[in-house]
Amino acid sequence: MTQATPSQRTYPWTTTMGDRELTFRLMEPSDRDAILKFARALPTEDLMFLRSDITQEKTVDSWIGYIKSGRTLTLMSEAEGKIAGYASIHTNDALWTRHIGELRVLVSVDYRGIGLGKRLTNEAFAIAKDMGLKKITAQMTTSQRGARQVFEHLGFRPEALLADHAMTKDGRTHDLLLMSYDVAGFHDAAASA
């Protein structure tokens, strides 16, 4: 079944990246168990600084609730019946931040290095622009240098540094970096890629 997003983009569609065939589609409530399986297979360091623990059923249930309410839109990529990665745009109900979305991207270890994270991010930018969002933010700790480099390469710029704002399970604190991207300046490279 083909779905149209609020952005007028149509899913699902399939492409080849590297030597792998990937299908891009929107996350649905029926993806609950697949998301849990995807999350539970991730390395501990990938899960350490996520905004919520997506290995937990109640967290994924909340995520699905946000999708149903329209507060979150998640684009997934699948290969061989498994989730290879996702990009989510999260918005909130505050009237004064209705023009801002938070981007969260995560790619399975098995699908890194083929450009999947960038492709998911480009698709998310195009969706955000079509949704009327003006700004996309991303958060990471300052120790996540690789993530910062990826986002800077995509055009994100540092906007704020919050000292000791993130805490690991063992109680160690880390500085949190808030980066942002002006969606209005985005040119839809995803459509031509």
Backbone as CSV, one residue per row, in Angstrom:
resi,resn,N_x,N_y,N_z,CA_x,CA_y,CA_z,C_x,C_y,C_z
1,MET,0.846,-1.178,0.000,0.000,0.000,0.000,0.893,1.242,0.000
2,THR,0.575,2.194,-0.851,1.335,3.438,-0.935,0.726,4.461,0.001
3,GLN,1.592,5.153,0.768,1.134,6.169,1.693,1.635,7.531,1.250
4,ALA,0.803,8.541,1.409,1.256,9.912,1.183,1.451,10.544,2.551
5,THR,2.576,11.184,2.742,2.845,11.871,4.001,2.207,13.246,3.939
6,PRO,2.181,13.975,5.066,1.705,15.345,5.033,2.532,16.197,4.073
7,SER,3.667,15.724,3.659,4.556,16.483,2.800,4.333,16.196,1.322
8,GLN,3.402,15.325,0.995,3.117,14.942,-0.388,4.146,13.976,-0.977
9,ARG,5.115,13.542,-0.203,6.045,12.529,-0.682,5.336,11.181,-0.595
10,THR,5.661,10.271,-1.478,4.951,8.999,-1.550,5.878,7.853,-1.151
11,TYR,5.360,6.982,-0.306,6.090,5.806,0.163,5.166,4.603,0.059
12,PRO,5.677,3.408,-0.057,7.094,3.025,-0.033,7.723,3.174,-1.413
13,TRP,9.058,3.177,-1.433,9.849,3.107,-2.658,11.145,2.386,-2.329
14,THR,11.749,1.831,-3.356,12.936,1.002,-3.182,14.070,1.529,-4.045
15,THR,15.280,1.444,-3.517,16.478,1.856,-4.236,17.623,0.936,-3.852
16,THR,18.699,1.019,-4.592,19.896,0.251,-4.275,20.964,1.202,-3.767
17,MET,21.569,0.857,-2.655,22.672,1.634,-2.080,23.817,0.655,-1.862
18,GLY,24.947,0.957,-2.487,26.025,-0.028,-2.468,25.523,-1.238,-3.233
19,ASP,25.600,-2.383,-2.655,25.059,-3.589,-3.291,23.797,-4.071,-2.586
20,ARG,23.152,-3.149,-1.845,21.991,-3.545,-1.040,20.721,-2.861,-1.521
21,GLU,19.659,-3.620,-1.582,18.360,-3.064,-1.946,17.637,-2.651,-0.670
22,LEU,17.231,-1.392,-0.610,16.574,-0.839,0.574,15.216,-0.262,0.211
23,THR,14.250,-0.516,1.072,12.921,0.047,0.900,12.704,1.116,1.955
24,PHE,12.229,2.277,1.529,11.927,3.392,2.418,10.418,3.487,2.567
25,ARG,9.981,3.565,3.823,8.542,3.673,4.092,8.328,4.325,5.437
26,LEU,7.079,4.702,5.708,6.760,5.317,6.991,6.503,4.253,8.045
27,MET,6.939,4.546,9.254,6.710,3.637,10.378,5.222,3.599,10.708
28,GLU,4.747,2.417,11.039,3.352,2.184,11.404,3.298,1.488,12.764
29,PRO,2.134,1.508,13.422,2.012,0.810,14.710,2.409,-0.660,14.646
30,SER,2.208,-1.303,13.506,2.560,-2.724,13.375,4.072,-2.962,13.388
31,ASP,4.866,-1.891,13.357,6.325,-2.018,13.380,6.894,-2.117,14.792
32,ARG,6.056,-2.160,15.789,6.490,-2.159,17.185,7.558,-3.214,17.475
33,ASP,7.282,-4.453,17.154,8.220,-5.532,17.465,9.502,-5.418,16.641
34,ALA,9.388,-4.970,15.392,10.572,-4.818,14.542,11.485,-3.714,15.079
35,ILE,10.906,-2.634,15.585,11.706,-1.548,16.173,12.411,-2.042,17.431
36,LEU,11.700,-2.792,18.259,12.316,-3.342,19.468,13.478,-4.265,19.111
37,LYS,13.297,-5.104,18.104,14.360,-6.014,17.676,15.554,-5.213,17.141
38,PHE,15.295,-4.192,16.335,16.340,-3.318,15.803,17.119,-2.670,16.946
39,ALA,16.408,-2.085,17.904,17.045,-1.364,19.013,17.861,-2.301,19.893
40,ARG,17.327,-3.460,20.170,18.013,-4.402,21.062,19.262,-4.996,20.429
41,ALA,19.411,-4.878,19.106,20.604,-5.377,18.420,21.691,-4.307,18.297
42,LEU,21.395,-3.074,18.695,22.370,-1.981,18.593,23.435,-2.093,19.679
43,PRO,24.642,-1.622,19.391,25.682,-1.595,20.420,25.286,-0.646,21.555
44,THR,25.751,-0.942,22.753,25.444,-0.134,23.934,25.768,1.331,23.730
45,GLU,26.897,1.620,23.071,27.284,3.024,22.882,26.302,3.780,21.983
46,ASP,25.594,3.084,21.090,24.581,3.745,20.263,23.360,4.132,21.087
47,LEU,23.084,3.378,22.109,21.893,3.605,22.933,22.138,4.585,24.078
48,MET,23.403,4.809,24.403,23.762,5.560,25.602,23.134,6.951,25.665
49,PHE,23.119,7.675,24.553,22.651,9.052,24.591,21.369,9.296,23.812
50,LEU,20.588,8.246,23.560,19.286,8.462,22.936,18.374,9.193,23.910
51,ARG,17.454,9.982,23.391,16.538,10.739,24.255,15.668,9.819,25.105
52,SER,15.395,8.634,24.602,14.617,7.662,25.369,15.138,6.267,25.034
53,ASP,14.881,5.335,25.905,15.391,3.978,25.762,14.464,3.172,24.856
54,ILE,14.815,3.133,23.573,13.942,2.471,22.598,14.045,0.946,22.636
55,THR,14.780,0.416,23.598,14.777,-1.034,23.794,13.614,-1.451,24.700
56,GLN,12.925,-0.472,25.276,11.821,-0.727,26.206,10.465,-0.640,25.502
57,GLU,9.605,-1.611,25.765,8.296,-1.667,25.122,7.475,-0.399,25.362
58,LYS,7.477,0.113,26.590,6.656,1.295,26.894,7.138,2.521,26.123
59,THR,8.443,2.604,25.869,8.993,3.722,25.103,8.539,3.636,23.650
60,VAL,8.606,2.458,23.070,8.171,2.279,21.687,6.663,2.494,21.586
61,ASP,5.906,2.082,22.599,4.466,2.335,22.602,4.175,3.843,22.605
62,SER,4.952,4.605,23.363,4.789,6.066,23.369,5.134,6.642,21.998
63,TRP,6.201,6.159,21.410,6.627,6.592,20.077,5.490,6.364,19.072
64,ILE,4.902,5.190,19.115,3.781,4.874,18.220,2.600,5.799,18.489
65,GLY,2.358,6.111,19.767,1.299,7.066,20.103,1.550,8.432,19.493
66,TYR,2.804,8.881,19.499,3.162,10.167,18.889,2.959,10.122,17.379
67,ILE,3.249,8.980,16.763,3.022,8.835,15.322,1.528,8.925,15.027
68,LYS,0.723,8.220,15.810,-0.726,8.242,15.618,-1.300,9.647,15.776
69,SER,-0.752,10.417,16.711,-1.264,11.767,16.965,-0.735,12.798,15.968
70,GLY,0.250,12.413,15.166,0.832,13.335,14.199,1.971,14.161,14.748
71,ARG,2.351,13.920,15.971,3.437,14.674,16.593,4.818,14.200,16.140
72,THR,4.892,12.974,15.647,6.141,12.401,15.152,5.888,11.739,13.809
73,LEU,6.849,11.901,12.912,6.823,11.196,11.647,8.150,10.454,11.545
74,THR,8.084,9.158,11.325,9.294,8.344,11.244,9.364,7.657,9.894
75,LEU,10.474,7.893,9.212,10.769,7.235,7.957,11.733,6.093,8.252
76,MET,11.382,4.906,7.783,12.224,3.733,8.024,12.811,3.236,6.716
77,SER,13.951,2.583,6.830,14.545,1.885,5.707,14.659,0.417,6.106
78,GLU,14.246,-0.434,5.194,14.279,-1.878,5.460,15.097,-2.595,4.394
79,ALA,15.709,-3.673,4.800,16.418,-4.558,3.879,16.227,-5.981,4.370
80,GLU,15.875,-6.849,3.473,15.697,-8.261,3.796,14.767,-8.469,4.990
81,GLY,13.701,-7.668,5.056,12.699,-7.812,6.107,13.091,-7.266,7.463
82,LYS,14.252,-6.585,7.552,14.699,-6.022,8.832,14.893,-4.518,8.692
83,ILE,14.731,-3.815,9.798,14.962,-2.379,9.799,16.460,-2.115,9.704
84,ALA,16.836,-1.312,8.726,18.236,-0.941,8.539,18.537,0.391,9.214
85,GLY,17.515,1.246,9.340,17.699,2.546,9.965,16.414,3.343,9.926
86,TYR,16.427,4.477,10.614,15.255,5.356,10.603,15.684,6.800,10.811
87,ALA,14.794,7.691,10.407,14.912,9.120,10.700,13.544,9.575,11.185
88,SER,13.520,10.222,12.338,12.269,10.724,12.903,12.315,12.240,13.004
89,ILE,11.184,12.845,12.743,10.996,14.270,12.985,9.982,14.372,14.110
90,HIS,10.424,14.939,15.226,9.565,15.092,16.392,9.204,16.566,16.552
91,THR,7.929,16.820,16.737,7.464,18.174,17.027,6.802,18.147,18.390
92,ASN,6.508,19.321,18.931,5.793,19.337,20.203,4.586,20.248,20.108
93,ASP,3.790,20.265,21.159,2.528,20.990,21.153,2.656,22.460,21.524
94,ALA,3.843,22.909,21.905,4.003,24.300,22.308,3.820,25.210,21.096
95,LEU,2.909,26.157,21.179,2.586,27.052,20.076,3.811,27.827,19.598
96,TRP,4.653,28.234,20.519,5.785,29.072,20.159,6.943,28.322,19.531
97,THR,6.887,26.982,19.494,7.922,26.212,18.806,7.335,25.318,17.712
98,ARG,6.170,25.669,17.232,5.498,24.843,16.227,6.252,24.800,14.883
99,HIS,7.184,25.701,14.678,7.953,25.761,13.435,9.258,24.947,13.506
100,ILE,9.488,24.249,14.628,10.739,23.525,14.854,10.462,22.030,14.994
101,GLY,11.320,21.239,14.375,11.269,19.793,14.528,12.623,19.295,15.009
102,GLU,12.612,18.240,15.786,13.873,17.632,16.219,14.111,16.378,15.393
103,LEU,15.293,16.274,14.825,15.652,15.136,13.992,16.417,14.112,14.817
104,ARG,16.002,12.861,14.685,16.718,11.751,15.314,16.948,10.700,14.231
105,VAL,18.193,10.304,14.057,18.570,9.346,13.013,19.395,8.243,13.644
106,LEU,19.112,7.016,13.255,19.865,5.880,13.765,19.930,4.819,12.675
107,VAL,21.130,4.294,12.448,21.357,3.287,11.411,22.004,2.066,12.046
108,SER,21.531,0.900,11.655,22.103,-0.366,12.128,23.576,-0.452,11.742
109,VAL,24.355,-1.095,12.590,25.785,-1.273,12.327,26.008,-1.920,10.961
110,ASP,25.154,-2.869,10.581,25.315,-3.598,9.322,25.099,-2.733,8.087
111,TYR,24.508,-1.538,8.249,24.183,-0.694,7.098,24.887,0.660,7.147
112,ARG,25.926,0.752,7.936,26.708,1.988,7.984,27.741,1.987,6.865
113,GLY,28.113,3.186,6.445,29.147,3.323,5.433,28.655,3.258,4.000
114,ILE,27.330,3.180,3.794,26.783,3.153,2.425,25.980,4.419,2.110
115,GLY,25.961,5.369,3.054,25.231,6.611,2.824,23.785,6.585,3.281
116,LEU,23.396,5.555,4.023,22.007,5.428,4.449,21.595,6.552,5.402
117,GLY,22.454,6.890,6.365,22.122,7.964,7.301,21.890,9.275,6.583
118,LYS,22.732,9.574,5.612,22.575,10.810,4.840,21.293,10.778,4.021
119,ARG,20.986,9.634,3.416,19.770,9.514,2.601,18.525,9.680,3.470
120,LEU,18.517,9.043,4.636,17.392,9.198,5.559,17.247,10.655,5.998
121,THR,18.374,11.293,6.277,18.353,12.696,6.713,17.848,13.603,5.603
122,ASN,18.309,13.400,4.374,17.820,14.205,3.250,16.319,14.041,3.057
123,GLU,15.838,12.818,3.177,14.395,12.578,3.072,13.656,13.312,4.196
124,ALA,14.202,13.232,5.409,13.576,13.909,6.552,13.552,15.421,6.342
125,PHE,14.640,15.997,5.791,14.658,17.437,5.498,13.547,17.797,4.510
126,ALA,13.408,17.010,3.456,12.384,17.289,2.450,10.982,17.216,3.062
127,ILE,10.763,16.221,3.902,9.472,16.091,4.580,9.231,17.294,5.490
128,ALA,10.256,17.671,6.262,10.127,18.806,7.180,9.791,20.086,6.431
129,LYS,10.432,20.294,5.309,10.169,21.495,4.511,8.729,21.491,4.011
130,ASP,8.291,20.350,3.497,6.919,20.243,3.005,5.884,20.382,4.120
131,MET,6.271,20.013,5.348,5.373,20.147,6.500,5.288,21.589,6.991
132,GLY,6.145,22.455,6.459,6.129,23.853,6.873,7.041,24.162,8.038
133,LEU,7.887,23.195,8.432,8.839,23.467,9.502,9.922,24.411,8.988
134,LYS,10.397,25.274,9.850,11.416,26.252,9.468,12.809,25.869,9.946
135,LYS,12.864,25.078,10.995,14.151,24.751,11.606,14.116,23.311,12.107
136,ILE,15.262,22.636,11.927,15.437,21.285,12.449,16.585,21.333,13.447
137,THR,16.409,20.678,14.576,17.470,20.614,15.574,17.923,19.173,15.751
138,ALA,19.131,19.030,16.241,19.668,17.723,16.603,20.488,17.920,17.870
139,GLN,20.446,16.935,18.756,21.177,17.020,20.015,22.144,15.852,20.123
140,MET,23.317,16.140,20.668,24.305,15.092,20.905,25.258,15.569,21.982
141,THR,25.943,14.653,22.602,26.949,15.061,23.577,28.194,15.505,22.825
142,THR,29.004,16.304,23.483,30.235,16.769,22.840,31.208,15.624,22.598
143,SER,31.056,14.523,23.318,31.933,13.372,23.107,31.563,12.583,21.852
144,GLN,30.415,12.837,21.271,29.978,12.143,20.062,30.513,12.891,18.831
145,ARG,31.821,12.874,18.695,32.482,13.644,17.632,32.064,13.195,16.235
146,GLY,31.903,11.901,16.045,31.493,11.383,14.737,30.123,11.898,14.342
147,ALA,29.185,11.868,15.292,27.838,12.374,15.015,27.883,13.862,14.675
148,ARG,28.677,14.601,15.441,28.782,16.045,15.174,29.328,16.291,13.764
149,GLN,30.355,15.556,13.367,30.919,15.732,12.029,29.897,15.424,10.945
150,VAL,29.109,14.375,11.140,28.081,14.030,10.160,27.078,15.171,10.031
151,PHE,26.596,15.684,11.156,25.603,16.752,11.111,26.191,18.046,10.552
152,GLU,27.441,18.347,10.879,28.080,19.541,10.309,28.212,19.398,8.795
153,HIS,28.560,18.214,8.337,28.674,17.964,6.899,27.329,18.177,6.198
154,LEU,26.243,17.892,6.902,24.909,18.086,6.342,24.453,19.543,6.392
155,GLY,25.211,20.393,7.065,24.848,21.811,7.118,24.358,22.296,8.465
156,PHE,24.314,21.408,9.462,23.928,21.832,10.808,25.041,22.690,11.400
157,ARG,24.652,23.634,12.239,25.614,24.494,12.913,25.349,24.466,14.413
158,PRO,26.411,24.519,15.223,26.225,24.567,16.677,25.416,25.802,17.068
159,GLU,24.496,25.594,17.995,23.655,26.693,18.437,23.735,26.912,19.940
160,ALA,23.925,25.852,20.698,24.003,25.995,22.154,24.795,24.829,22.737
161,LEU,25.481,25.112,23.831,26.199,24.102,24.579,25.677,24.149,26.007
162,LEU,25.127,23.026,26.458,24.545,22.934,27.796,25.456,22.069,28.665
163,ALA,26.091,22.679,29.632,27.059,21.983,30.488,26.376,20.940,31.370
164,ASP,26.972,19.748,31.430,26.500,18.650,32.291,25.009,18.354,32.120
165,HIS,24.512,18.461,30.918,23.078,18.327,30.662,22.650,16.884,30.391
166,ALA,23.597,16.016,30.031,23.284,14.607,29.763,23.966,13.741,30.812
167,MET,23.271,12.670,31.219,23.835,11.784,32.228,23.722,10.337,31.759
168,THR,24.807,9.601,31.879,24.804,8.186,31.537,24.177,7.391,32.683
169,LYS,23.910,6.126,32.431,23.287,5.283,33.457,24.132,5.174,34.710
170,ASP,25.470,5.307,34.547,26.355,5.198,35.712,26.533,6.534,36.443
171,GLY,25.797,7.578,36.034,25.811,8.850,36.742,26.824,9.870,36.260
172,ARG,27.592,9.544,35.220,28.552,10.524,34.686,27.812,11.539,33.816
173,THR,28.163,12.819,33.968,27.517,13.855,33.164,28.372,14.226,31.962
174,HIS,27.692,14.729,30.943,28.334,15.141,29.695,27.681,16.434,29.227
175,ASP,28.466,17.247,28.520,27.916,18.457,27.923,27.082,18.068,26.709
176,LEU,25.978,18.791,26.511,25.066,18.523,25.403,25.175,19.642,24.383
177,LEU,25.352,19.263,23.127,25.453,20.210,22.031,24.136,20.231,21.273
178,LEU,23.578,21.400,21.094,22.368,21.579,20.294,22.797,22.188,18.972
179,MET,22.467,21.494,17.877,22.789,21.985,16.538,21.487,22.237,15.797
180,SER,21.532,23.129,14.810,20.311,23.418,14.064,20.605,23.595,12.582
181,TYR,19.533,23.492,11.811,19.598,23.605,10.358,18.391,24.404,9.896
182,ASP,18.621,25.360,9.022,17.551,26.185,8.457,16.903,25.415,7.319
183,VAL,15.701,24.913,7.537,15.025,24.082,6.538,14.717,24.884,5.274
184,ALA,14.431,26.152,5.414,14.089,26.975,4.259,15.212,26.992,3.225
185,GLY,16.452,26.806,3.672,17.583,26.808,2.762,17.886,25.455,2.157
186,PHE,17.096,24.439,2.502,17.332,23.074,2.019,16.883,22.922,0.570
187,HIS,17.737,22.329,-0.246,17.378,21.976,-1.621,17.222,20.469,-1.662
188,ASP,16.140,20.004,-2.211,15.776,18.597,-2.153,16.690,17.719,-2.999
189,ALA,17.832,17.354,-2.440,18.762,16.460,-3.108,18.251,15.026,-3.060
190,ALA,17.383,14.731,-2.093,16.893,13.358,-1.932,16.076,12.923,-3.148
191,ALA,15.321,13.846,-3.729,14.465,13.486,-4.851,15.275,13.101,-6.087
192,SER,16.450,13.679,-6.242,17.251,13.395,-7.416,18.305,12.312,-7.182
193,ALA,18.467,11.897,-5.917,19.509,10.902,-5.618,19.065,9.509,-5.957
